[in-house]
Amino acid sequence: MKCTIDNTIDRSVKRGKKLDVISRYLRLKYRVTIEKAALKERLRSIGIQYDLA
């Protein structure tokens, strides 16, 4: 499940989705609640630089 969520996050960030939208999608699709801070940490562990602008 971790790989699936990581892949979903990776695809969403590459498409330009915001962290709030990604978090909401994960909650609806996989019934997993991930806070913004945890989502940022997961992005860092994947190796993606997320621009907050």
C-alpha positions as CSV (number, residue, x, y, z in Angstrom):
1,M,0.0,0.0,0.0
2,K,2.9,2.4,0.7
3,C,4.2,2.1,-2.8
4,T,0.7,2.8,-4.3
5,I,0.4,5.9,-2.1
6,D,3.9,7.1,-3.0
7,N,3.2,6.6,-6.7
8,T,-0.1,8.5,-6.4
9,I,1.7,11.4,-4.6
10,D,4.5,11.4,-7.2
11,R,2.1,11.5,-10.2
12,S,0.0,14.2,-8.5
13,V,2.9,16.5,-7.8
14,K,4.3,16.1,-11.3
15,R,0.9,17.2,-12.6
16,G,1.0,20.3,-10.4
17,K,-1.6,19.4,-7.8
18,K,-1.6,21.2,-4.4
19,L,-0.9,19.3,-1.2
20,D,-4.5,19.9,0.0
21,V,-5.9,18.3,-3.1
22,I,-3.5,15.3,-2.9
23,S,-4.4,14.8,0.8
24,R,-8.2,14.9,0.0
25,Y,-7.8,12.5,-2.9
26,L,-5.9,10.0,-0.7
27,R,-8.5,10.3,2.0
28,L,-11.4,9.6,-0.5
29,K,-9.7,6.9,-2.6
30,Y,-7.6,4.9,-0.1
31,R,-9.3,6.0,3.2
32,V,-5.9,7.2,4.5
33,T,-5.6,10.5,6.3
34,I,-2.2,12.2,5.8
35,E,-1.5,15.6,7.2
36,K,0.4,18.3,5.3
37,A,3.6,17.9,7.3
38,A,3.6,14.1,6.9
39,L,2.9,14.6,3.2
40,K,5.9,16.9,2.8
41,E,8.1,14.4,4.7
42,R,6.9,11.7,2.3
43,L,7.7,13.9,-0.7
44,R,11.2,14.5,0.7
45,S,11.8,10.8,1.3
46,I,10.7,10.0,-2.3
47,G,13.2,12.7,-3.5
48,I,10.8,15.2,-4.9
49,Q,11.4,18.9,-4.4
50,Y,7.9,20.5,-3.9
51,D,7.6,24.3,-4.5
52,L,5.2,25.9,-2.1
53,A,4.6,28.9,-4.4
